Amino acid sequence: TGQIMALASVGREDGSAEVPWHRAINNVQEVGQVMSIFAIAQALDEGIITQDTQIDTPPTLSVAGFTFRDYRPGAETMTAEEILRFSSYVGRAQIGRMIGPERQQAFLDRLGLLEPHPLEREYSRGIEPVRPSHWGQLSAMTVAAGYGLSVSPLQIAEAYASLVNGGTRVQASFQPDTATGER
């Protein structure tokens, strides 16, 4: 199930019990490398790549005036496993390019990463997540690399749980026996 058994946050500095926002629910941010697993999982699941596919990973990759660059450039080609292991920003961007914007949006939406989590609305503090205003090829590459889309730690935990649940959506809740969604 998606039942939340425990969830903690930091209280106010003045010692009062009121929490200005719940860091696990409302603290949305661009999570970088954490997002790469979703691009790799989607590309593998949809047959866009295999475990053995060699993906071009040049030292820099320029697209629409934006340059993707690895902190420590590696091999000229890498497998998905190597891209994940060596945290290749260029490799993740290349996978995002292969997936494309429409398929990427549909996949991330099914995982619950494009809309505020129901608990975010319940504990709302007026924090607006970052979403691409125009989700084109460059946005697909940037999001696959872990930037341009902000999510909460709760959304990430829920999306990871959905991946290890065979792709069937797990929706986090404080209620027991939370129903799962569709694959």
Disulfide bonds with the S-S distance in Angstrom:
none
